[in-house]
Each structure stands twice: as C-alpha cells, then as structure tokens.
Amino acid sequence: MAEKPKTKPKPKTKPKTATKTKKAKSQEFEYKAEMKQLLHLIVHSLYTHPEIFLRELISNSSDALNKIRFRMLTDTDVLDTDADYKVTINFDSKKQTISIEDSGIGMKHDDLLNSLGTVASSGTLEFLKQMQENDKPLDGNMIGQFGVGFYSVFMVTDEVTVETRHADKGSTGYRWKSDGQGKFTIEEIDKKTRGTKISFKLKDEYKEYSEEHRIKNVIQKYSNFVDFPIFLEKEEVNRVSALWHRSKDEIKDEELTEFYKFISNDFSGPLGHLHLNLEGAVNFKALVFVPETAPPTFYKEHLEQSLQLYSNKVFIQDDCKELLPEYLRFLKGVVDTDDLPLNVSREVTQSSPIMVKIQSILVKRVLSFLENWAKNDIEKYNKFYKNFGQIFKTGVNSDFTNKDRIVELLRFETTKTEKDAVTSLKDYVSGMGEDQKEIYYISGEHKEAIERNPNLEYFKKNDIEVLLLSDPFDVFIIPSLNEYDKKNLVSIDKADIDLKSDEKDEKEALGKDLAKSLIEKFKQALGDKIEDVIESKRLVDSAATLVVGKEGMDKQMEKMMKMMNQDYAGGKKILELNLSHPLIKNLGKRLIADASDPILVNSILQVYEGALLIEGSLTQETDFVKRMTELMVEATK
C-alpha cells in the first residue's frame, strides 16, 4: 500500500493529532476530537460508491511495489530480494473477510503514525467545514491532496488490521489496528517478509465484496491495468496489460485488436488507432480507436460511451465526456494522466483546466490522424465517414476552433460521383467551370430520389455538379458553412437562384402576353396554396416544380420540423412553370379558348399537386387520384 500520501509532507516530529497513552511494545493512540470529526466526514462524504475501497487499497499496494522496485534499481541490500512483485487478495465469503497483501516497501513505526495515524493537516477540517457551511459539494480533487484514500475502507468495515514490515533488513514487523473512530494501536509482531497486509471483516450490508465474482468485477473495472499482477487467491485476474504505457514498436496488431475488444465490448477489430505519449504543459498517454462499424442504432445513447480516464493505470472514470467533444465521442480507448489525483471526482473533471488541455490536444491529434487517412488512405477514410460522418460533421456547428479543418474533412455525394463514392468541397471547387461562381446543393431522402428531382434538370443539361445532401443533419451544417473558398453555398431549391436563360427554350416558350395571363390564371386557381407563380429557368423536361422563397425553409428542414411538431404546417412555396413544356403550352391554348374551362382549372390543380407529390409533400392523395381519373376520362372521350 502507499505508505505516505504523495501530497502530504512527512512530519518531522510525532503527529500532534494523536496522544500516546501506553508505553510498551503495544501502544495505543487516540485521535483528537477534531480528527474524529474529520475522519467521520471523509468516510461518509468522500466516495459515492463503496466499491472504491478496493481500488484505493490496490492502488496503495501498487505504489508500495513501485517504491521497492525503484529502490532496487540502485540498492539490492533489502529484505526478500527475490520476492515477486504482486498483490494478493484472499477472501472468505462465509466469514465475510477479505485481505489485500503486497510485497512492497512496507512501513516503519513512524510511517504508521504519520501515514495512518495522522489523517490530514490541521487546516483540512476547517476547509471542509466551510465547504459544508456554504452548501458546496466536497471537492474530490481537494480532498485527494490529503492522501486519505486508505480510509475509504471504513465505509465497509468496523475495524481494520494492517500488518507490515519495511524493506530494510534490520526492520521490525508491526500491526496497526483501528476502528476508524476514536483509537488505533501499534504493536510489534513477528513478520518474516517485507510488505503490507490489510485485513478486515465486512459489514453485513457489504458482504457482497467477499464474493469471488464481485471482487473480480471491481478489479476488472478499476485496477485491470496496474503495473503488477493481482492474484485473487491463486488466480491472476488482471491479465490485460496497459498497452498505452508501452512503446508503439513493441505492440503487435493482435494485442491492439484484443485490447480494443476488451475495452469496447466489440466483436470486431478497430478500423484504426492513435497512440500518444505526450509531455509538456500537460502529461498524458492515450490509446484511441476508431471502430470498424457504427452501432445499428447509432446516435445519442452511444455518445454517452467514449474514452476511459486513468491516473497512472488506475481507473478513474468510465465514459469521460470531458475528454472529447460530442462530435468525436464515437471513439473508444483510454487516456492516462498523472496530472490528476487518484481521488478526482466527476465534478472536478468537468471544470478542470487539465482536462481542457487534454481535450484540446486530443482533438487536434485525432483530426491530424483523420487528415492523414483522407490524404493517404481514401478507402479507409471513406469507410470511416460512411459510419461516423453523420455525427462527425456536427463539429462544424460546435467546434469553432477547428471548424476549418473539419470542413476540409467533410464528404458529399454529388451528381457526378459514382455509387457509394463521395467528394470533398476542395475537389468540387477544383472541378467547377470558369463561369460558375457558386457551390450548388440540393437535399432529399437519398441519392436516387434526389437525382429524380426536376430542379436538377438545368444543372444536368449544363454539366454543373451539384452536392446531393441526403443526410438530415446536412440541413443544420450547410447554414454554418455559408461559403467555401469564397464561394457561396446555394440551394438549387431556392427561387432566387441566378441561372442563365436558354435562347432555344425562350423561342419555343409561350409568348409573353399569353404567359403572363396563364401565370395569373394559375395564381387565381391556386389561391393561398402558394406564395407565387413564376416562369422557370431550371426546368428542361418537367412541366412544373416547387421552389423555396427567399425567406423559406429547406424542405428537409421542414420535414424534420413536422416530425417534431405534427401541427407544423410549413411555409408556402413558389410554383415555377416551364413555359416551353407541351402541357403548359396546351393549357395556354385552353386559356385562350375558354378561361372558365373546368378542365383548365383541374389541370392547374393537378400540375401543382404533381409537384407536391414529387417533393414528397402531397397529403391529399385521394383527391389527386380522383382528379387524375376525371381528366383521363375527358382525354379518352
């Protein structure tokens, strides 16, 4: 176990918090009244989950083993030079007992007084009282500075026995015993081996921690990657090594795959990984994986599960949201930093400047990693983007620091890409014609459906590439982009789009006066169903289409609004007419012949509702079919 708290200086004299009451080989000490209060406060307020006691004791044992290992690098004149570095846990579920033993550096008499006999500095109690008086939660980071992890054991037991012997050859064995409330005793014992053994009986309400499966569960959750083997009775239970502490060159692909499966509960291996070992303003190691595939129902629930946080191989927090922004939380892996104390709380990680620095560095490294794929392994990058692009692209709206880098990593289907292929905005711009000043896009359910949209006819005819936005999230991303490479992103569903007229179509179109009259007839027949009726420059083969006015909303956005609010009616659209289309010309002739012709009015309604049908907005299907039947009857007389 850790014989002294790292942040607490060793007292030069005997602790003032304890009073010696018996002068013999067995000595009894009593805590002062304020120390009893402090200990009570620590035991009942520091930890949220009682299982933490096992993590703390194993961590202390690991610290003790690290100390003897470090000492033996230069000094082998110690007790039990051939002893294995290990932690052994024994239990008896019937008696509800458990013990944790290590072969670490052990403790001397003064260590027991200074480390276990003195809980904290004299100012600690005052600090905690002020926190309580101000109705503030206890700060795990602050409390962790006082090295009180050992006392978490008193949450689950009424009495603890510590048997220890220091590594010095002439050392003496000691037994420390306390109920964690008023007194503790220290006595000499005949202990042959170096190291420390902590034993206790569990309270009835915590007897589960004397069951083999429960102990294994806690070890695998919190202590699976400590430096030393942990034996439960005679079985080694922490066989997965902390790969992130090893050199990249030493790790085999098979090890990475198995490690990824272990931490992610994924049956498949990862698509790729990023291994970091950074020192500087903040020190941390990280092993981050990109999964091969996304979960079947990927989104919100999976954004709650991301990287695990460790402190020097000891588990601190699962799914630590502070390590990555939401748009990168599909990543799996671990981050290990010794810049955070072991007892850090969730509240502290949420506001820690250390976590802010780690996240900033992680994000930049992950983006660099993805940029390398996008440049040198296009197939792998496109696979990543197909699986996780939907959430990744939301970084455009949330991460303004890295927005430009994220934009470069966006990928889109277009009217010129093959099936399942995508392109970047950079490649789109490089393929633009000299006369093209804007980047065009259109949204819809999927590529095949979008490509049937009549609003694309002009662009296909003139060989102008258009981005096909089939992801519902695109309607939120595009407004944030606004422009790329000084070129505006423009929806081809907008009425005010700047298109050149085709002289050939103009010659074949209705005359100006008749066109004006027919447009007025359309307005009259449709009334408040539409915002306006205008001549179209974008239609080639279709008779009519609906477009969005200047203040209108993208149709995909409208659909999402309707999904969230069934009462949302949406905005009115502008109906564009192809004045060169035979149907529109024929309607012009009917208008000349008889402006009140019922077939003319029904045809106008049918043209409008046909446009609604194409864009997926038709709600009166029965009326549409009935009217179509009536018109067919008239046409077949």
Backbone hydrogen bonds, N-H to C=O, Kabsch-Sander energy under -0.5 kcal/mol:
donor,donor_aa,acceptor,acceptor_aa,energy
3,E,1,M,-0.6
8,K,5,P,-1.0
18,A,15,P,-0.9
19,T,30,E,-1.1
21,T,28,E,-2.3
22,K,28,E,-0.6
24,A,22,K,-1.0
27,Q,25,K,-0.6
27,Q,186,I,-3.7
29,F,184,F,-3.3
30,E,19,T,-0.9
31,Y,182,G,-2.5
32,K,17,T,-1.6
36,K,32,K,-1.8
37,Q,33,A,-1.8
38,L,34,E,-2.2
39,L,35,M,-2.7
40,H,36,K,-2.3
41,L,37,Q,-2.5
42,I,38,L,-2.6
43,V,39,L,-2.6
44,H,40,H,-1.9
45,S,41,L,-1.4
46,L,42,I,-2.1
52,I,49,H,-1.7
53,F,50,P,-1.9
54,L,51,E,-1.3
55,R,51,E,-0.8
56,E,52,I,-2.4
57,L,53,F,-2.2
58,I,54,L,-2.3
59,S,55,R,-2.5
60,N,56,E,-2.3
61,S,57,L,-2.1
62,S,58,I,-2.5
63,D,59,S,-2.3
64,A,60,N,-2.1
65,L,61,S,-2.2
66,N,62,S,-2.3
67,K,63,D,-2.0
68,I,64,A,-1.8
69,R,65,L,-2.2
70,F,66,N,-2.3
71,R,67,K,-2.3
72,M,68,I,-2.3
73,L,70,F,-1.1
74,T,71,R,-1.6
75,D,71,R,-2.0
78,V,76,T,-2.0
79,L,167,A,-3.1
83,A,80,D,-1.6
86,K,84,D,-0.9
87,V,229,P,-2.5
88,T,101,E,-3.2
89,I,231,F,-3.5
90,N,88,T,-0.5
90,N,99,S,-1.8
92,D,97,T,-2.3
96,Q,92,D,-1.3
97,T,92,D,-1.7
98,I,200,F,-2.1
99,S,90,N,-2.5
100,I,198,I,-2.6
101,E,88,T,-2.9
102,D,196,T,-2.6
103,S,86,K,-1.0
105,I,64,A,-1.1
112,L,108,K,-1.9
113,L,109,H,-1.7
114,N,110,D,-3.2
115,S,111,D,-3.1
116,L,111,D,-0.7
116,L,112,L,-1.1
117,G,112,L,-1.6
119,V,117,G,-0.6
124,T,121,S,-1.5
126,E,122,S,-0.5
127,F,123,G,-2.0
128,L,124,T,-2.5
129,K,125,L,-2.5
130,Q,126,E,-2.1
131,M,127,F,-1.9
132,Q,128,L,-2.2
133,E,129,K,-2.8
134,N,130,Q,-2.0
135,D,132,Q,-1.7
136,K,131,M,-2.9
140,G,138,L,-0.8
143,I,139,D,-2.5
144,G,140,G,-2.1
145,Q,141,N,-0.8
145,Q,142,M,-0.9
146,F,143,I,-2.0
147,G,144,G,-1.6
151,Y,148,V,-1.1
152,S,149,G,-1.9
153,V,150,F,-1.7
154,F,151,Y,-1.3
155,M,152,S,-1.9
156,V,153,V,-1.6
157,T,153,V,-0.7
158,D,201,K,-0.6
160,V,178,S,-2.6
161,T,199,S,-2.6
162,V,176,W,-3.5
163,E,161,T,-0.5
163,E,197,K,-2.9
164,T,174,Y,-2.5
165,R,195,G,-2.1
166,H,107,M,-0.5
166,H,172,T,-0.6
167,A,105,I,-1.9
171,S,168,D,-1.7
173,G,189,I,-0.7
174,Y,164,T,-2.8
175,R,187,E,-3.0
176,W,162,V,-3.4
177,K,185,T,-2.1
178,S,160,V,-1.9
179,D,183,K,-1.0
184,F,29,F,-2.2
185,T,177,K,-2.6
186,I,27,Q,-2.7
187,E,175,R,-2.0
188,E,25,K,-0.6
189,I,173,G,-2.2
191,K,189,I,-1.3
192,K,190,D,-0.6
195,G,165,R,-2.3
196,T,102,D,-0.8
197,K,163,E,-3.1
198,I,100,I,-2.8
199,S,161,T,-2.6
200,F,98,I,-1.9
201,K,159,E,-0.6
202,L,96,Q,-3.6
203,K,156,V,-3.0
206,Y,203,K,-1.8
207,K,204,D,-1.5
209,Y,206,Y,-1.8
210,S,207,K,-2.1
211,E,208,E,-1.8
215,I,211,E,-2.2
216,K,212,E,-2.4
217,N,213,H,-2.1
218,V,214,R,-2.0
219,I,215,I,-2.4
220,Q,216,K,-2.9
221,K,217,N,-1.6
222,Y,218,V,-2.6
223,S,218,V,-0.5
223,S,219,I,-2.3
225,F,313,K,-0.6
226,V,223,S,-1.3
231,F,87,V,-3.5
231,F,229,P,-0.6
232,L,230,I,-0.5
232,L,235,E,-3.2
233,E,89,I,-3.0
233,E,231,F,-0.8
234,K,232,L,-0.7
235,E,232,L,-2.0
236,E,234,K,-0.5
237,V,230,I,-2.7
238,N,230,I,-0.6
241,S,239,R,-0.6
243,L,241,S,-1.7
245,H,242,A,-2.0
246,R,243,L,-2.2
250,E,247,S,-1.2
251,I,247,S,-0.7
251,I,248,K,-1.0
256,L,252,K,-1.9
257,T,253,D,-2.4
258,E,254,E,-2.3
259,F,255,E,-2.5
260,Y,256,L,-2.6
261,K,257,T,-2.4
262,F,258,E,-2.0
263,I,259,F,-2.3
264,S,260,Y,-2.1
265,N,261,K,-1.7
271,L,290,V,-3.0
272,G,290,V,-1.2
274,L,288,V,-3.0
276,L,274,L,-0.5
276,L,286,A,-2.9
278,L,284,F,-2.7
284,F,278,L,-1.8
284,F,282,V,-0.5
285,K,336,D,-2.8
286,A,276,L,-2.3
287,L,334,V,-2.2
288,V,274,L,-2.8
289,F,332,K,-4.0
290,V,272,G,-2.7
292,E,269,G,-0.6
298,F,295,P,-1.2
302,H,299,Y,-0.9
303,L,299,Y,-1.1
303,L,300,K,-1.1
304,E,301,E,-0.7
305,Q,302,H,-1.0
306,S,304,E,-0.6
308,Q,333,G,-2.4
309,L,317,Q,-3.0
310,Y,335,V,-3.0
311,S,314,V,-2.6
314,V,311,S,-1.3
315,F,222,Y,-3.2
315,F,313,K,-0.5
316,I,309,L,-2.9
317,Q,309,L,-1.7
320,C,307,L,-2.8
321,K,319,D,-1.0
323,L,320,C,-1.5
324,L,321,K,-0.7
328,L,325,P,-2.1
329,R,326,E,-1.5
331,L,328,L,-1.7
332,K,289,F,-2.1
333,G,306,S,-0.5
334,V,287,L,-1.9
335,V,308,Q,-2.6
336,D,285,K,-3.3
337,T,310,Y,-2.2
339,D,283,N,-0.5
344,V,341,P,-1.5
349,T,345,S,-2.1
350,Q,346,R,-1.6
351,S,347,E,-0.6
351,S,348,V,-1.1
352,S,348,V,-1.2
356,V,352,S,-1.6
357,K,353,P,-2.1
358,I,354,I,-2.5
359,Q,355,M,-2.7
360,S,356,V,-2.3
361,I,357,K,-2.3
362,L,358,I,-2.9
363,V,359,Q,-2.8
364,K,360,S,-1.8
365,R,361,I,-2.4
366,V,362,L,-2.8
367,L,363,V,-2.5
368,S,364,K,-2.1
369,F,365,R,-2.2
370,L,366,V,-2.4
371,E,367,L,-2.5
372,N,368,S,-1.9
373,W,369,F,-1.6
374,A,370,L,-2.8
375,K,371,E,-1.5
376,N,372,N,-3.0
377,D,373,W,-2.7
381,Y,377,D,-2.4
382,N,378,I,-2.9
383,K,379,E,-1.7
384,F,380,K,-2.4
385,Y,381,Y,-2.9
386,K,382,N,-2.2
387,N,383,K,-1.7
388,F,384,F,-2.9
389,G,385,Y,-2.2
391,I,388,F,-0.5
392,F,388,F,-2.7
393,K,389,G,-2.5
394,T,391,I,-1.0
395,G,392,F,-1.9
396,V,393,K,-1.9
397,N,394,T,-1.2
398,S,394,T,-0.8
399,D,395,G,-2.9
400,F,398,S,-0.9
406,I,402,N,-2.2
407,V,403,K,-2.7
408,E,404,D,-1.6
409,L,405,R,-0.8
409,L,406,I,-0.8
410,L,406,I,-0.5
410,L,407,V,-1.2
412,F,423,T,-2.6
413,E,468,L,-0.7
415,T,466,V,-1.7
417,T,414,T,-0.8
421,A,418,E,-1.9
423,T,412,F,-2.5
428,Y,424,S,-2.1
429,V,425,L,-2.6
430,S,426,K,-1.9
431,G,427,D,-1.0
431,G,428,Y,-0.9
432,M,429,V,-1.4
436,Q,433,G,-0.9
439,I,488,N,-3.0
440,Y,438,E,-0.6
440,Y,465,E,-0.5
441,Y,490,V,-2.1
442,I,467,L,-2.3
444,G,469,L,-2.1
450,I,446,H,-2.6
451,E,447,K,-2.4
452,R,448,E,-0.6
452,R,449,A,-0.9
453,N,450,I,-2.0
456,L,453,N,-2.0
457,E,454,P,-1.8
458,Y,538,R,-1.5
460,K,456,L,-2.5
461,K,457,E,-2.4
462,N,458,Y,-1.9
463,D,460,K,-1.2
464,I,459,F,-3.1
465,E,463,D,-0.5
467,L,440,Y,-2.9
468,L,413,E,-3.2
469,L,442,I,-3.2
469,L,467,L,-0.7
470,S,468,L,-1.0
474,D,471,D,-2.0
475,V,472,P,-0.9
476,F,473,F,-1.4
477,I,473,F,-1.4
478,I,474,D,-2.7
480,S,477,I,-0.9
481,L,477,I,-1.4
482,N,478,I,-2.5
483,E,481,L,-4.2
484,Y,487,K,-2.4
487,K,484,Y,-1.4
489,L,482,N,-2.6
490,V,439,I,-3.3
490,V,488,N,-0.6
492,I,441,Y,-2.5
494,K,491,S,-1.3
495,A,548,V,-3.0
497,I,494,K,-0.9
499,L,497,I,-1.0
503,E,501,S,-0.6
506,E,502,D,-2.2
507,K,503,E,-1.8
508,E,504,K,-1.4
509,A,505,D,-0.9
510,L,579,L,-1.2
515,A,511,G,-2.9
516,K,512,K,-2.3
517,S,513,D,-2.0
518,L,514,L,-2.8
519,I,515,A,-2.5
520,E,516,K,-1.8
521,K,517,S,-2.0
522,F,518,L,-2.4
523,K,519,I,-2.2
524,Q,520,E,-2.4
525,A,521,K,-2.7
526,L,522,F,-2.4
527,G,523,K,-2.1
529,K,526,L,-2.0
530,I,527,G,-1.0
531,E,573,K,-3.3
532,D,573,K,-0.8
534,I,575,L,-2.4
536,S,577,L,-2.7
545,T,576,E,-1.9
547,V,574,I,-2.8
548,V,493,D,-3.6
552,G,549,G,-1.3
558,E,554,D,-2.3
559,K,555,K,-1.9
560,M,556,Q,-2.0
561,M,557,M,-2.3
562,K,558,E,-2.2
563,M,559,K,-1.9
564,M,560,M,-1.8
565,N,561,M,-2.0
568,Y,565,N,-1.9
573,K,529,K,-0.5
574,I,547,V,-2.9
575,L,532,D,-2.7
576,E,545,T,-3.2
576,E,574,I,-0.6
577,L,534,I,-2.3
578,N,543,A,-2.9
579,L,577,L,-1.1
581,H,578,N,-1.9
585,K,581,H,-2.3
586,N,582,P,-2.6
587,L,583,L,-2.2
588,G,584,I,-1.8
589,K,585,K,-1.8
590,R,586,N,-2.2
591,L,587,L,-2.0
592,I,588,G,-1.8
593,A,589,K,-2.2
594,D,590,R,-3.2
597,D,594,D,-1.8
601,V,597,D,-1.6
602,N,598,P,-2.8
603,S,599,I,-2.4
604,I,600,L,-2.2
605,L,601,V,-2.3
606,Q,602,N,-2.3
607,V,603,S,-2.6
608,Y,604,I,-2.2
609,E,605,L,-2.7
610,G,606,Q,-2.1
611,A,607,V,-1.6
612,L,608,Y,-1.8
613,L,609,E,-2.4
614,I,610,G,-2.1
615,E,611,A,-1.7
616,G,612,L,-0.5
616,G,613,L,-1.0
617,S,612,L,-2.9
618,L,612,L,-0.8
621,E,619,T,-0.9
624,F,620,Q,-1.8
625,V,621,E,-2.5
626,K,622,T,-2.5
627,R,623,D,-2.5
628,M,624,F,-2.2
629,T,625,V,-2.3
630,E,626,K,-2.0
631,L,627,R,-2.2
632,M,628,M,-2.1
633,V,629,T,-2.4
634,E,630,E,-2.0
635,A,631,L,-2.1
636,T,632,M,-1.5
637,K,634,E,-0.9
